[in-house]
């Protein structure tokens, strides 16, 4: 009995000592150090860290230097038989060559004068007739296609729907807009025009050059989709129909008329409530040359070998790329997305490296994985998991992924700055979920918000960051996230808007969770398969 009491007391002392040790190293993760690193990675001279650019390579160099400074191992085999921190991979970009529209003795070019939506190509310059198709609406009561044949022609269509001077909309015959004014109406108009044989579709989306510049800023991410990257050479079939978003002045030129006459045609529709399609016609020439460009990118890996369970690996991940520079020259610094996650990984790596240097583990090995290509479709993490895992996936215990932390989102603004969205913790392992809950309850006392963990959530956040490429291989994950905000994928995502106290606490929660996972006796069970 005395022996049992002694053993229990010893276990309690050991437990308390371990907890104190964890706290000592967690406390090395500081707001000041997070800010120091982020002011480098989210500076203008990184040029938005877009995948395949010099800015992305500069960011990778900085991360590798931090890993080297903490004596993390470089484990990626290089061509000369040595090892390095960089895991290079090739990307294939489907982009534009010559891309212009000639109309009314003027030449309009992409993206200076128009934005385009749709994977299409016109490899040789072609001439096409144009016709005004009003608002591009087709209903029983109002039909812009009743008196025109657009087969083989380019149509010019107005955004929105006709509205009379008294404020009533023509289609609803009330002051309430119909479905032809909502976000899905453009897609519907494009589908109708294509079904009726349109050669190209021009949507009047901006009344002035100033309005067009705002449109470019708003849709820069959309434009990037069509300069998209892939890990494999493009095999897609390129169609011939594109959707151009243009200014009113360009629309007039496409119809070989004046802006005043186009405005008059629009005014007549709104005044009479009747279509005026076919009132204006013209002719243009255009070329939309598609090209394949090969780019180089890389993930940055730092390895910390474990002790008695070193064959098992715990991954701490983030993406260090962002969306680059807008056509108007504004830099998207991506301080929150995902500079914040990347500097968290650096700080967590430093804490574990210090622990190991002072004889405190970890028992399992740790891979600190910062990837590029996330903004282009989770490509860097896909390359690691699907094409070239440096460490065996079957030995990978879990991935703790950090993306966009340290900034209070709209849903918590004015309510709380002590929260974190926890996503995916229960999807594959009930033990991982419990470890996360226990670590928070014991150390950080944050509000763990599971809103985005719900399968019914329309944002589908679970599928939108790099952890998912591990989860699809049945490797348990947690995704740490502070939510979306007004500067998401905009130039306003700057260091000055980061709450570093929140970022510090979030990074410490990841550390404490990882500390338990790497040092516990048993490997995490995979006992769940939740959507």
N, C-alpha and C positions, 0 to 999 in steps of 0.2 A: 504493500500500500504506500509506504514511504517512497519506494522507487518510482511508483506511478506518479505520485505528486511531484517528485523531482523532475521526471521526464516532461510532464505537462508544463511545469514552470520553465524548463529549458526551451521547449517549443515556443512558449509565449515570448520569452526574451528574444529568441531568434527571429520570430515574426516581427516584433517591434523594431529590432535592429534592421531588418530588411526594409521595412516601411520607411525608417528614418534615412537609410541609404538611398532609396528611390527618391525621396524628397530632396536630399542634398543635390542629386544630379539634375532633377527636374528644375530646380531653382537656377541652374546655369542657363536655362532658356529664358532670355530676358527681352522685354519690349525694346530696350535700347539696341541690343544686337540684331533683333529682327529688323528694326528700322535702318540700321547701318547697312545691312545687306540689301535691303529693298531699295534704298536710295541709289545703289549701283545698278541693280537689275532693271529698275523701272525708270531709269534716266533717259532723257531724249536721245543720247548718243547710242542707245541700244536699238533705236529705230523700231520699236514695237515688237522686236524679237520674232518676226514672222518666219515660219519654217522655210529653210532653204536660203536664207539671206545672211548677210554679214552680221547683222544684229543678233540673229539666233546663234551664230558661231561665237560671237563675243560673250554672250551669256553662258554658253556651254563652257568656254574657257574659264570663266569666273567660278562656276560651280566646281569644275574639276580642281581648281586651285584650292578651294575650301576643303574638298575631300582630302587632297594631298596634305594640307596643313594639319589635318586631324589624324594622319597616318592610316586612313582607310586604304584597303588594298585595291589596286587596279587589276581587274580580273578578265577583261575582254582581250582575247588573243588578237594580235595585230598581224599584218601580212609578213612582217620580218621575224615572226616567231616570238616576239616579246608580248607584254601585256600593257593595256592602257585603260583609261577611264571612259573613253568614248566608244560607243557601239554605233558605227556608221551604218546607214542604210540609204538605198536609192529610192527616189520618188519620181513619179511620172506626172507631169503637169499638162493638162489639156488647156491650151491658152489660145490667144488670138494672134494672127499675123496681120496682114492688111485688112482693115475693117473700116469701111466708110460708106456713106450714102451721098450720092451726087444728086442735087435737086435744085432746080431754078438757078442754074449756073453757079451754085455754091457746093462746097464739099464739107460734109459733116463727119466727124470722126469719133470713135469710141475711146475713152469714156468722156472726152471733153464735151461732146454735144448730146450724147444719148447714153442711156443705160439699156442693157438688153437682158431679157429673161428667156431661157430656153436653150437647150443644147442643139444648135443647128449650125449649118455651114453652107456658104455659097463660095466655092473655091475659085471660080472665075467670075469676073464682072458680068452682071446680067442686068438687062433692062426689064422693067415691069410697070404696067399701068397702075395708077392709084385712083382711089375713089373715096369720097367722104361718106362714112356710114353712121353719121349722127352719134348717138350714145351707144350704138352696138347692142341695142336691147331688142329682144324678141318675146312678145307676149300676145295674148288674144286681143287686147285692147290697143296695144302700141307695138308697132313692128318696124324697126329701122331697115329691115331687109325686104320689105314687101315689093319694092319697085326697083331693086338693083340686083345685078348678078355679079358676084365678087369672085367667081371661079377664075383662078390664075392671076388675080390682081392683089395689090397691096391696099389694105383698108386703113383709114384714119378714123379713130374712135375717141370720143370724149369720155373722161372718167365721170362717174356719178350718174345722175338721171335728170331729165328735164324738170324745171321748176318755174312756175308762172310768177309774174310780177307781184301777185297778191300773197305770195308765200306758200301757196299750195303746190304740192308735187303732182305732176301730171298723172302718174301711174296710180297713186293712192287716192288722188283727188282730195287730199287733206294736207295739213301742215306736218304730217309725219312721213318720214322717208320710207320707201319700200326696201325690199332686200337688194335692189339694184344699187344701193348706196353703201352696203356693208363691205367688210373686208374680203368676202368670198365672191363679190360681184365681178371683180376683174377676171378671176379664173373662169367664171361662167361666160363672160363675154368672149374671152379668148377661145374657149371650147366651141362656142357657136360659130365664130368666124372661121375656125379651122374646119369644122364640119361642112361649112358652105364653100370650102375650097380656096380660102384666102392664101395668097402666096407669102405675104408678110403682114404683120399687124403692128400698126403704130398707135400707141395710146398717148393722148395729150394729157400729161401728168403734171406739167408745170407751166404757169402762165408767163413767167419771166426768167431771165438768166439767174437772178438771185434765188428764185424759187427752185430752179434746177440744181443750184449748188446745195441748197438744203436737202433736196431729194437725194443727191449723191452721198451726202454725209449720213443720211438716215439709212440708206440701202447699201452701204459699203460692204457689209457682210454678205449680202445677196450677190453683189458683183464678184466677191471672192469665190462663191460657189461655182462660178462658171470659168474660173481659172483654177479649178479644183485639182487636187493632188490624189495620187493613188500609189499603193505599193506595187502595183502591177501595171504593165502597159495597157493603155485604154483599148478596149475591145468593143466599145459601144457603137451603135449605129447612129450616125449623125443625120438628123432630119434637115429639111430645107426651110422650115417655117420658124421665124423668130418673133418675139414680142419686144418692140422697142418702146421705151418710155422717153418721151420727147417734150420739148417746149412748144408753146403755141406758135411761136415764130417759125420753128422748124416744120411744124405741121402745115403751116401756110405754104412754105417752100415745097414740101412734098406734094402738095396739091396744085403747085404752079400758080399760086394766087397770092394775094396780099393778106397780111394779118387782119386788116380792117374788114376785108370781104369774108374771111373765115369767122370773125366775130359777129358779123351781120347774119351769117347763116345759122350760127348758134342761137343768136337772139331770136330769130324767126321761129325756131323750134320751141323755145321757152315761151314765146308770146302766144303762139297758136295752139300749142300742145300737140302738134302734129309733126311727124318726121319730115326731115328735109334732106334725107339721104340722096346721094347722087347729084346734088346741086353743084358740087365741086369735083373736078377730075384733073388728073395730071399724069406725069411720067417721071420715073427716077431710074438711076443706075446704082447698083450696090455690089459690094464684095464683102464677104465675111469668112476670111481664111482661118481655118483651125490648124493648130500646130501642136506637136508633142515636144515638150522640153524636159530633159532629165535633170533633176536636182539632187544634191547631196544633203543629208541631214544626219543627226545623231542623237542618241540617248546618252546620258551621263550616269555612270554606275560607280558607286563606292561600296566596298564590301568590308564587313566586320566579322571575322571568324569567331564562332562560338567555341565553347569548351567541350563538355561531355556530350552535347547533342548537336554538334556542329554540322551534321549532314542535313538537318532541318533548317529551313530558311523562312524568316519573317521579312516581308517587303514593306518599306515605307515609301510611298510614291507621291509624285506631283507632276504637273507638266510645266515646263518653263517657257514654252512658246506663247505667242499672242498673235494679233491680227495685223501688225505692221503699221504702215502709213497710209492714210486716206489719199485719194486722188488730189484733194486740195492741199496736201502737204501737212495736215495735222497728224501728229504722232499718237497712236493708241498705246500708251505706256503699259497698260495691263498690270497696274500695281496690285489690284485685288485678284485679277484673273490672268495668270495664276502666280504672279510674283509672290503673293502672300503664302501660298502653299509651298513654293520652292524654298523660300527662306526658312519656313518652318522645318522642312526636311533637313536643311543645312544645320539648323540649331539642334534638332533632335539627334542627328548624327554626331554632332560635337559632344552632346551629353553622354551618349552611349560609349563613344570612344574614350572619354575621360573615365567613365566607370570601368571600362576594361583595363585601361592603363593603371588604374589604382587597385586592380585585383577584384573587381565586383562584376564579373560576367561580361557579356551575356552567355547563357548556356547554349542557346541556339544561335546560329549565324544570322546576320542581318544584311539585307541588300537595300541600300538607299538609292532609289531609282527615280531620276528626273528625266522625263521624256519630252520629245518634241512632236509636232504633228497632231497634237490633240485638237487644235482648232480646225484642222482639215479633215477630221473624222476619226479621232483616236488612233492615229496611224502609228505613232512611236510605240505605244503599248501593244498594239496589235502585232507589230514587227517582233517585239520581245516575246510575246506569249505564243503567237501562231507560227512564226517563221524562224526565230533564232533565240530560244531561251538560253541564256548563258548558264543558268542554274536549273536543275531539273524541276519541272512543274509538279511532278509527283512528290517531290520533297518540300514543296512550298506550302507552308502552314497557313498563311493568310496574307492579305494585302490591306494596309491601312493607307487610304488615299486622301490627300488634302487638296482641296480646290476651292478657292475664293473664301478665305476666312479673314476675320478682322474688320468687317464692315457690316454695320447693322442694316438689314433690309427693310423694305417698306412695311412689311407686316409687323415688325418689332420696333419701328421708329417711335420714340416717345414712350415705349412700354418697358423694354428690357435691352440691356447691352451685356447680358450674362447668359447667353444661350448659344446653342450650336445645333444645327440640323444633323441628326445621325441617320444615315441611310444605309440599308442593306445588312445591318448587324445581325438580324435574325433570319436572313434569307436562306443561309446554308448551314449555320451552326448556332444552336441554342446556347452553347457554352460561350461563344464569342460575344453574344448579346449580353449575357450575364456578367462577363468580365468587364465589358464596357460600362454597364450600369454600376457595378461595384467600384470600379476605379473612380468614376465620377462622384459617387456617394462618399467615398473615403477621402478623396483628395481635392477635387476641384469644385464640386457643388454647383455645376452649371445646370441650366434648364435644357434637358435633352428633348429636342422637338422632333417628332416623328412624322410630321406632316408629309414630307416628300417621300417617306417610306411606304406610303399607301399605294397599292397597285392601281387604284382608281385615279390617282393624282394626274391631271392632264399634262403637267410639265414633263412627266416621265424622266425626272432627274436621275433616277437609278441607272439609266442607260446612257447618260450623257457625259461621263468622265471615265478616266482610264482604268478605274477599278473593275469596270464591266468586262474588260478583256481577261481578267483573272476569274471573275465570277462565272463566266460562261464555260470555264474549265473546271467548275465545281470547287474552286478555291475560295474559302470564306473571305469576306471583305467588310470593311467599314468605310463609308465615304463621309468625310467631315466637310461641312458647307455652311456658310452664314447667309446664303440666299441671294436673290437677284435685286438689282437696284437700278436707278435711272441712268447710271454711267456704264452699264453692262455693254461691252463692245463699242464703247465710245471714247473719244479723246479725254473725257473727264475722269477716267479711272486712274487717278493719280495718288501718289504717296500721301499727300496732305489729307486725304479723306479716309485713311486707314486708322482704325482704333487699335493701337498697338497693345493696349492692355487686354482687349478681347483676343487679339491674335496670340498673345503670350499664353493666356489661359487655355485657348484651344490647342496650341502646340503641346502644352504640358499634359492635357488630357490624352492626347495621342501617345505621348511618352509613357505615361503611367499605364495605359492599356497595353502598349507594346512590352513594357517591363514585365508585366505579369505573364504575357504570352511567351516571351523568350526564356523566362526563368522557371516556369511551372514544370512539374514532373511529366505530365502527359500532354501529348500533342492534341490540338483541338479536334473534337469530333465533328464530322460532317454528317448531320442527322436531320437535315431539313431540306426542303425544295420549294420554298414559297415563291409566288410570282413577284 
